[in-house]
Amino acid sequence: MMLVMCSSFALSQDRFRVVVHYLFPEFLPGVVEMQNGTRERAMLNYHRLTEEMVFINQGRKMAVTQEEMARIDTIRIDNRRFFVFEGRFVELLYQGGFALFADHRGRVRLPGRAAGYGTTSYTAVSSSYLKLAFPTEVYNLQLPEGLAPESFTFYYLKKDGEMHHLTTLAQLRRIYRDKLDRLRAYQRENVVDFDLPEAVLGLIRYLESE
């Protein structure tokens, strides 16, 4: 994989485009609330591609380390709240009779290759590989033309004291198997795109309304 990526760079030096895979369009003032009750202010953003919380320190973009994450209680950015869950930052979308968290992620695909029957196969580049290949540029990532960046979202639904991992509508149907009629009725009137947190939240709030 390293050879493929390096070859892409060698052949495309004059055709670079900046890919900013951040959750927010710019770094925003935020508050980091520590478990010991102290607070720290910083310019913050969430980097989907490396799946890290990034802050600006003396003009440099740096990621919050795993050691630092273990001491953090909450991060607030632009009236949005982020918590550490299973070693990663997730965003709290709603908390009431249930709680819904968004796990914002991203990836980069290498140029596709013909796979027969008119299809194309792709190889995804992992976040760990990006940080290894581009240790100083990863937070201002520049990619050669032809690489395909993607953003997507997973979810965690806390319901009746149990946490459910959601990536598809089928998983939601299993959780609400006693409300399948309501779910189908909602789908007839609404498009539920799992990459849109507000769409997923709207469906769950509807299912929980009775």
CYANA upper distance limits for C-alpha pairs under 8 A (distance plus 0.5 A):
  1 MET  CA      5 MET  CA      6.75
  2 MET  CA      6 CYS  CA      6.54
  2 MET  CA    133 ALA  CA      8.02
  3 LEU  CA      7 SER  CA      6.49
  4 VAL  CA      8 SER  CA      6.79
  5 MET  CA      9 PHE  CA      6.87
  5 MET  CA    110 LEU  CA      8.44
  6 CYS  CA     10 ALA  CA      6.69
  7 SER  CA     11 LEU  CA      6.67
  8 SER  CA     12 SER  CA      6.50
  8 SER  CA    144 PRO  CA      7.20
  9 PHE  CA     13 GLN  CA      6.33
  9 PHE  CA    144 PRO  CA      6.71
 12 SER  CA     16 PHE  CA      7.34
 12 SER  CA    144 PRO  CA      6.18
 12 SER  CA    145 GLU  CA      7.53
 13 GLN  CA    144 PRO  CA      7.70
 15 ARG  CA    144 PRO  CA      6.48
 15 ARG  CA    145 GLU  CA      6.37
 16 PHE  CA    142 GLN  CA      6.81
 16 PHE  CA    143 LEU  CA      6.14
 16 PHE  CA    144 PRO  CA      5.06
 16 PHE  CA    145 GLU  CA      6.37
 17 ARG  CA    142 GLN  CA      6.20
 17 ARG  CA    143 LEU  CA      6.25
 17 ARG  CA    144 PRO  CA      6.89
 17 ARG  CA    145 GLU  CA      7.13
 18 VAL  CA    140 ASN  CA      7.92
 18 VAL  CA    141 LEU  CA      6.66
 18 VAL  CA    142 GLN  CA      4.94
 18 VAL  CA    143 LEU  CA      6.87
 19 VAL  CA    140 ASN  CA      8.06
 19 VAL  CA    141 LEU  CA      6.23
 19 VAL  CA    142 GLN  CA      6.29
 19 VAL  CA    143 LEU  CA      7.21
 19 VAL  CA    149 PRO  CA      8.03
 20 VAL  CA    139 TYR  CA      8.28
 20 VAL  CA    140 ASN  CA      7.11
 20 VAL  CA    141 LEU  CA      6.98
 21 HIS  CA     47 HIS  CA      6.32
 21 HIS  CA     48 ARG  CA      6.05
 21 HIS  CA     49 LEU  CA      6.32
 21 HIS  CA    106 GLY  CA      7.80
 21 HIS  CA    151 SER  CA      8.27
 22 TYR  CA     26 GLU  CA      8.33
 22 TYR  CA     45 ASN  CA      7.07
 22 TYR  CA     46 TYR  CA      6.01
 22 TYR  CA     47 HIS  CA      4.89
 22 TYR  CA     48 ARG  CA      6.10
 22 TYR  CA     49 LEU  CA      8.17
 23 LEU  CA     45 ASN  CA      7.19
 23 LEU  CA     46 TYR  CA      5.86
 23 LEU  CA     47 HIS  CA      6.81
 23 LEU  CA     48 ARG  CA      6.95
 23 LEU  CA    104 HIS  CA      8.22
 24 PHE  CA     28 LEU  CA      8.48
 24 PHE  CA     45 ASN  CA      6.71
 24 PHE  CA     46 TYR  CA      7.62
 26 GLU  CA     45 ASN  CA      7.67
 27 PHE  CA     43 MET  CA      6.09
 27 PHE  CA     44 LEU  CA      5.67
 27 PHE  CA     45 ASN  CA      5.67
 27 PHE  CA     55 PHE  CA      8.41
 28 LEU  CA     43 MET  CA      5.62
 28 LEU  CA     44 LEU  CA      5.91
 28 LEU  CA     45 ASN  CA      7.15
 28 LEU  CA     77 ILE  CA      7.24
 28 LEU  CA     78 ASP  CA      7.61
 29 PRO  CA     41 ARG  CA      7.58
 29 PRO  CA     42 ALA  CA      6.29
 29 PRO  CA     43 MET  CA      5.03
 29 PRO  CA     44 LEU  CA      6.71
 29 PRO  CA     77 ILE  CA      7.13
 29 PRO  CA     78 ASP  CA      8.01
 30 GLY  CA     41 ARG  CA      6.24
 30 GLY  CA     42 ALA  CA      5.96
 30 GLY  CA     43 MET  CA      6.36
 30 GLY  CA     44 LEU  CA      6.34
 30 GLY  CA     75 ILE  CA      7.59
 30 GLY  CA     76 ARG  CA      6.00
 30 GLY  CA     77 ILE  CA      5.10
 30 GLY  CA     78 ASP  CA      7.57
 31 VAL  CA     39 ARG  CA      7.07
 31 VAL  CA     40 GLU  CA      6.22
 31 VAL  CA     41 ARG  CA      5.13
 31 VAL  CA     42 ALA  CA      6.96
 31 VAL  CA     75 ILE  CA      6.26
 31 VAL  CA     76 ARG  CA      5.72
 31 VAL  CA     77 ILE  CA      7.31
 32 VAL  CA     39 ARG  CA      6.05
 32 VAL  CA     40 GLU  CA      5.57
 32 VAL  CA     41 ARG  CA      6.69
 32 VAL  CA     42 ALA  CA      8.12
 32 VAL  CA     72 ILE  CA      7.61
 32 VAL  CA     73 ASP  CA      8.33
 32 VAL  CA     74 THR  CA      6.66
 32 VAL  CA     75 ILE  CA      5.07
 32 VAL  CA     76 ARG  CA      7.06
 33 GLU  CA     37 GLY  CA      7.12
 33 GLU  CA     38 THR  CA      6.61
 33 GLU  CA     39 ARG  CA      5.13
 33 GLU  CA     40 GLU  CA      7.14
 33 GLU  CA     72 ILE  CA      6.69
 33 GLU  CA     73 ASP  CA      6.12
 33 GLU  CA     74 THR  CA      5.61
 33 GLU  CA     75 ILE  CA      6.53
 34 MET  CA     38 THR  CA      5.88
 34 MET  CA     39 ARG  CA      6.55
 34 MET  CA     40 GLU  CA      8.50
 34 MET  CA     71 ARG  CA      6.38
 34 MET  CA     72 ILE  CA      4.90
 34 MET  CA     73 ASP  CA      5.56
 34 MET  CA     74 THR  CA      7.43
 35 GLN  CA     71 ARG  CA      6.21
 35 GLN  CA     72 ILE  CA      6.06
 35 GLN  CA     73 ASP  CA      5.44
 36 ASN  CA     71 ARG  CA      8.36
 42 ALA  CA     55 PHE  CA      6.97
 42 ALA  CA     56 ILE  CA      7.52
 43 MET  CA     55 PHE  CA      6.03
 43 MET  CA     56 ILE  CA      6.18
 44 LEU  CA     53 MET  CA      7.70
 44 LEU  CA     54 VAL  CA      6.27
 44 LEU  CA     55 PHE  CA      5.03
 44 LEU  CA     56 ILE  CA      7.33
 44 LEU  CA     77 ILE  CA      7.68
 45 ASN  CA     53 MET  CA      6.62
 45 ASN  CA     54 VAL  CA      5.93
 45 ASN  CA     55 PHE  CA      7.04
 45 ASN  CA     77 ILE  CA      8.37
 46 TYR  CA     51 GLU  CA      7.72
 46 TYR  CA     52 GLU  CA      6.49
 46 TYR  CA     53 MET  CA      5.04
 46 TYR  CA     54 VAL  CA      6.32
 47 HIS  CA     51 GLU  CA      6.02
 47 HIS  CA     52 GLU  CA      5.92
 47 HIS  CA     53 MET  CA      6.69
 47 HIS  CA     54 VAL  CA      7.12
 47 HIS  CA    139 TYR  CA      8.01
 48 ARG  CA     52 GLU  CA      7.49
 48 ARG  CA    104 HIS  CA      6.46
 48 ARG  CA    105 ARG  CA      5.06
 48 ARG  CA    106 GLY  CA      5.29
 48 ARG  CA    107 ARG  CA      8.32
 48 ARG  CA    151 SER  CA      7.62
 49 LEU  CA    105 ARG  CA      6.78
 49 LEU  CA    106 GLY  CA      4.91
 49 LEU  CA    107 ARG  CA      5.95
 49 LEU  CA    108 VAL  CA      8.18
 49 LEU  CA    127 SER  CA      6.56
 49 LEU  CA    151 SER  CA      8.46
 50 THR  CA    105 ARG  CA      8.45
 50 THR  CA    106 GLY  CA      7.98
 50 THR  CA    127 SER  CA      5.18
 50 THR  CA    128 SER  CA      7.72
 50 THR  CA    130 LEU  CA      8.16
 50 THR  CA    131 LYS  CA      8.03
 51 GLU  CA     88 ARG  CA      8.02
 51 GLU  CA     89 PHE  CA      8.39
 51 GLU  CA    104 HIS  CA      7.86
 51 GLU  CA    105 ARG  CA      6.48
 51 GLU  CA    106 GLY  CA      7.92
 51 GLU  CA    127 SER  CA      7.91
 52 GLU  CA     63 ALA  CA      6.59
 52 GLU  CA     64 VAL  CA      7.35
 52 GLU  CA     88 ARG  CA      7.97
 52 GLU  CA     89 PHE  CA      7.76
 53 MET  CA     63 ALA  CA      6.15
 53 MET  CA     64 VAL  CA      6.16
 53 MET  CA     89 PHE  CA      7.75
 54 VAL  CA     61 LYS  CA      6.88
 54 VAL  CA     62 MET  CA      5.92
 54 VAL  CA     63 ALA  CA      4.78
 54 VAL  CA     64 VAL  CA      6.59
 55 PHE  CA     61 LYS  CA      6.15
 55 PHE  CA     62 MET  CA      5.99
 55 PHE  CA     63 ALA  CA      6.79
 55 PHE  CA     64 VAL  CA      7.87
 56 ILE  CA     60 ARG  CA      5.88
 56 ILE  CA     61 LYS  CA      5.10
 56 ILE  CA     62 MET  CA      6.74
 57 ASN  CA     61 LYS  CA      6.83
 57 ASN  CA     62 MET  CA      7.38
 61 LYS  CA    139 TYR  CA      7.14
 62 MET  CA    139 TYR  CA      8.46
 64 VAL  CA     68 GLU  CA      6.71
 64 VAL  CA     69 MET  CA      7.18
 65 THR  CA     69 MET  CA      6.67
 66 GLN  CA     70 ALA  CA      6.90
 66 GLN  CA     87 GLY  CA      7.74
 67 GLU  CA     71 ARG  CA      7.74
 68 GLU  CA     72 ILE  CA      7.14
 69 MET  CA     84 VAL  CA      7.39
 69 MET  CA     87 GLY  CA      8.17
 72 ILE  CA     84 VAL  CA      8.03
 73 ASP  CA     83 PHE  CA      7.04
 73 ASP  CA     84 VAL  CA      7.85
 74 THR  CA     81 ARG  CA      7.18
 74 THR  CA     82 PHE  CA      6.24
 74 THR  CA     83 PHE  CA      5.67
 74 THR  CA     84 VAL  CA      8.13
 75 ILE  CA     81 ARG  CA      6.27
 75 ILE  CA     82 PHE  CA      5.56
 75 ILE  CA     83 PHE  CA      7.13
 76 ARG  CA     80 ARG  CA      6.02
 76 ARG  CA     81 ARG  CA      5.16
 76 ARG  CA     82 PHE  CA      6.86
 77 ILE  CA     81 ARG  CA      7.06
 80 ARG  CA     91 GLU  CA      7.81
 80 ARG  CA     92 LEU  CA      7.95
 81 ARG  CA     91 GLU  CA      6.25
 81 ARG  CA     92 LEU  CA      6.20
 82 PHE  CA     89 PHE  CA      6.61
 82 PHE  CA     90 VAL  CA      5.93
 82 PHE  CA     91 GLU  CA      4.83
 82 PHE  CA     92 LEU  CA      6.53
 83 PHE  CA     89 PHE  CA      5.95
 83 PHE  CA     90 VAL  CA      5.98
 83 PHE  CA     91 GLU  CA      6.87
 83 PHE  CA     92 LEU  CA      7.82
 84 VAL  CA     88 ARG  CA      5.86
 84 VAL  CA     89 PHE  CA      5.07
 84 VAL  CA     90 VAL  CA      6.76
 85 PHE  CA     89 PHE  CA      6.69
 85 PHE  CA     90 VAL  CA      7.06
 89 PHE  CA    103 ASP  CA      7.71
 90 VAL  CA    101 PHE  CA      6.54
 90 VAL  CA    102 ALA  CA      6.02
 90 VAL  CA    103 ASP  CA      5.37
 90 VAL  CA    104 HIS  CA      7.63
 91 GLU  CA    101 PHE  CA      5.75
 91 GLU  CA    102 ALA  CA      5.51
 91 GLU  CA    103 ASP  CA      7.10
 91 GLU  CA    104 HIS  CA      8.49
 92 LEU  CA     99 ALA  CA      7.98
 92 LEU  CA    100 LEU  CA      6.66
 92 LEU  CA    101 PHE  CA      5.02
 92 LEU  CA    102 ALA  CA      7.03
 93 LEU  CA     99 ALA  CA      8.00
 93 LEU  CA    100 LEU  CA      5.97
 93 LEU  CA    101 PHE  CA      5.93
 93 LEU  CA    102 ALA  CA      7.18
 93 LEU  CA    197 PRO  CA      8.25
 93 LEU  CA    201 LEU  CA      8.10
 94 TYR  CA     98 PHE  CA      8.12
 94 TYR  CA     99 ALA  CA      5.90
 94 TYR  CA    100 LEU  CA      5.82
 94 TYR  CA    101 PHE  CA      7.79
 94 TYR  CA    201 LEU  CA      8.23
 95 GLN  CA     99 ALA  CA      4.80
 95 GLN  CA    100 LEU  CA      7.20
 97 GLY  CA    159 LYS  CA      8.14
 98 PHE  CA    157 LEU  CA      7.78
 98 PHE  CA    158 LYS  CA      6.24
 98 PHE  CA    159 LYS  CA      5.57
 98 PHE  CA    160 ASP  CA      7.90
 99 ALA  CA    157 LEU  CA      6.36
 99 ALA  CA    158 LYS  CA      5.50
 99 ALA  CA    159 LYS  CA      7.33
100 LEU  CA    155 TYR  CA      7.47
100 LEU  CA    156 TYR  CA      6.30
100 LEU  CA    157 LEU  CA      5.18
100 LEU  CA    158 LYS  CA      6.83
100 LEU  CA    201 LEU  CA      7.87
101 PHE  CA    155 TYR  CA      6.04
101 PHE  CA    156 TYR  CA      5.51
101 PHE  CA    157 LEU  CA      6.95
102 ALA  CA    153 THR  CA      6.99
102 ALA  CA    154 PHE  CA      6.46
102 ALA  CA    155 TYR  CA      5.15
102 ALA  CA    156 TYR  CA      7.05
102 ALA  CA    197 PRO  CA      7.51
103 ASP  CA    153 THR  CA      6.08
103 ASP  CA    154 PHE  CA      5.40
103 ASP  CA    155 TYR  CA      6.11
103 ASP  CA    156 TYR  CA      8.08
104 HIS  CA    151 SER  CA      8.23
104 HIS  CA    152 PHE  CA      6.92
104 HIS  CA    153 THR  CA      5.22
104 HIS  CA    154 PHE  CA      7.05
105 ARG  CA    151 SER  CA      6.48
105 ARG  CA    152 PHE  CA      5.97
105 ARG  CA    153 THR  CA      6.27
105 ARG  CA    154 PHE  CA      8.11
106 GLY  CA    149 PRO  CA      7.83
106 GLY  CA    150 GLU  CA      5.99
106 GLY  CA    151 SER  CA      4.80
106 GLY  CA    152 PHE  CA      6.43
107 ARG  CA    124 ALA  CA      7.18
107 ARG  CA    125 VAL  CA      6.95
107 ARG  CA    126 SER  CA      7.13
107 ARG  CA    127 SER  CA      7.59
107 ARG  CA    149 PRO  CA      6.34
107 ARG  CA    150 GLU  CA      5.88
107 ARG  CA    151 SER  CA      7.16
108 VAL  CA    124 ALA  CA      6.29
108 VAL  CA    125 VAL  CA      5.85
108 VAL  CA    126 SER  CA      8.00
108 VAL  CA    147 LEU  CA      7.04
108 VAL  CA    148 ALA  CA      5.94
108 VAL  CA    149 PRO  CA      4.82
108 VAL  CA    150 GLU  CA      6.66
109 ARG  CA    122 TYR  CA      6.78
109 ARG  CA    123 THR  CA      6.07
109 ARG  CA    124 ALA  CA      4.83
109 ARG  CA    125 VAL  CA      6.30
109 ARG  CA    147 LEU  CA      6.19
109 ARG  CA    148 ALA  CA      5.48
109 ARG  CA    149 PRO  CA      6.86
109 ARG  CA    150 GLU  CA      8.42
110 LEU  CA    122 TYR  CA      6.73
110 LEU  CA    123 THR  CA      5.94
110 LEU  CA    124 ALA  CA      6.76
110 LEU  CA    125 VAL  CA      7.47
110 LEU  CA    146 GLY  CA      7.90
110 LEU  CA    147 LEU  CA      5.65
110 LEU  CA    148 ALA  CA      7.22
111 PRO  CA    122 TYR  CA      7.12
111 PRO  CA    123 THR  CA      8.23
111 PRO  CA    146 GLY  CA      6.16
111 PRO  CA    147 LEU  CA      6.10
111 PRO  CA    148 ALA  CA      7.81
112 GLY  CA    120 THR  CA      6.20
112 GLY  CA    121 SER  CA      5.88
112 GLY  CA    122 TYR  CA      5.22
112 GLY  CA    123 THR  CA      7.91
113 ARG  CA    120 THR  CA      5.85
113 ARG  CA    121 SER  CA      5.86
113 ARG  CA    122 TYR  CA      7.19
114 ALA  CA    118 GLY  CA      7.72
114 ALA  CA    119 THR  CA      6.64
114 ALA  CA    120 THR  CA      5.10
114 ALA  CA    121 SER  CA      6.85
115 ALA  CA    119 THR  CA      5.88
115 ALA  CA    120 THR  CA      5.56
115 ALA  CA    121 SER  CA      6.19
116 GLY  CA    120 THR  CA      7.96
125 VAL  CA    129 TYR  CA      7.05
125 VAL  CA    130 LEU  CA      7.56
126 SER  CA    130 LEU  CA      6.93
127 SER  CA    131 LYS  CA      6.86
128 SER  CA    132 LEU  CA      6.73
129 TYR  CA    133 ALA  CA      6.47
130 LEU  CA    134 PHE  CA      6.24
130 LEU  CA    135 PRO  CA      8.12
130 LEU  CA    138 VAL  CA      7.14
131 LYS  CA    135 PRO  CA      5.46
131 LYS  CA    138 VAL  CA      6.51
134 PHE  CA    138 VAL  CA      5.89
137 GLU  CA    141 LEU  CA      5.86
137 GLU  CA    142 GLN  CA      7.87
138 VAL  CA    142 GLN  CA      8.40
143 LEU  CA    147 LEU  CA      7.25
152 PHE  CA    195 ASP  CA      5.95
153 THR  CA    167 THR  CA      8.25
153 THR  CA    194 PHE  CA      7.56
153 THR  CA    195 ASP  CA      5.83
153 THR  CA    196 LEU  CA      8.18
153 THR  CA    197 PRO  CA      8.16
154 PHE  CA    165 HIS  CA      8.12
154 PHE  CA    166 LEU  CA      6.58
154 PHE  CA    167 THR  CA      5.67
154 PHE  CA    194 PHE  CA      8.38
154 PHE  CA    195 ASP  CA      8.43
155 TYR  CA    165 HIS  CA      6.45
155 TYR  CA    166 LEU  CA      5.41
155 TYR  CA    167 THR  CA      6.93
156 TYR  CA    163 MET  CA      6.94
156 TYR  CA    164 HIS  CA      5.98
156 TYR  CA    165 HIS  CA      5.20
156 TYR  CA    166 LEU  CA      6.37
157 LEU  CA    163 MET  CA      6.10
157 LEU  CA    164 HIS  CA      5.53
157 LEU  CA    165 HIS  CA      7.04
157 LEU  CA    166 LEU  CA      7.67
158 LYS  CA    162 GLU  CA      5.96
158 LYS  CA    163 MET  CA      4.83
158 LYS  CA    164 HIS  CA      6.72
159 LYS  CA    163 MET  CA      6.96
159 LYS  CA    164 HIS  CA      8.24
166 LEU  CA    171 GLN  CA      6.64
166 LEU  CA    172 LEU  CA      7.35
167 THR  CA    171 GLN  CA      7.70
167 THR  CA    194 PHE  CA      7.93
168 THR  CA    172 LEU  CA      7.46
168 THR  CA    194 PHE  CA      7.50
169 LEU  CA    173 ARG  CA      6.82
169 LEU  CA    194 PHE  CA      8.11
170 ALA  CA    174 ARG  CA      7.05
171 GLN  CA    175 ILE  CA      7.10
172 LEU  CA    176 TYR  CA      6.76
173 ARG  CA    177 ARG  CA      5.96
173 ARG  CA    180 LEU  CA      7.19
173 ARG  CA    183 LEU  CA      8.30
176 TYR  CA    180 LEU  CA      7.07
176 TYR  CA    207 LEU  CA      8.29
179 LYS  CA    183 LEU  CA      6.80
179 LYS  CA    207 LEU  CA      7.56
180 LEU  CA    184 ARG  CA      6.62
181 ASP  CA    185 ALA  CA      6.68
182 ARG  CA    186 TYR  CA      6.65
182 ARG  CA    207 LEU  CA      7.34
183 LEU  CA    187 GLN  CA      6.78
183 LEU  CA    203 LEU  CA      8.18
183 LEU  CA    207 LEU  CA      7.37
184 ARG  CA    188 ARG  CA      6.79
185 ALA  CA    189 GLU  CA      7.37
186 TYR  CA    190 ASN  CA      6.46
186 TYR  CA    203 LEU  CA      7.73
186 TYR  CA    206 TYR  CA      8.46
187 GLN  CA    191 VAL  CA      6.64
187 GLN  CA    192 VAL  CA      7.43
191 VAL  CA    199 ALA  CA      8.16
192 VAL  CA    196 LEU  CA      8.44
192 VAL  CA    199 ALA  CA      5.92
192 VAL  CA    200 VAL  CA      6.84
192 VAL  CA    203 LEU  CA      7.93
193 ASP  CA    199 ALA  CA      6.64
193 ASP  CA    200 VAL  CA      7.57
194 PHE  CA    199 ALA  CA      7.58
194 PHE  CA    200 VAL  CA      6.61
196 LEU  CA    200 VAL  CA      7.16
197 PRO  CA    201 LEU  CA      6.55
198 GLU  CA    202 GLY  CA      6.45
199 ALA  CA    203 LEU  CA      6.90
200 VAL  CA    204 ILE  CA      6.87
201 LEU  CA    205 ARG  CA      6.56
202 GLY  CA    206 TYR  CA      6.72
203 LEU  CA    207 LEU  CA      6.81
204 ILE  CA    208 GLU  CA      6.59
205 ARG  CA    209 SER  CA      6.54
206 TYR  CA    210 GLU  CA      8.34
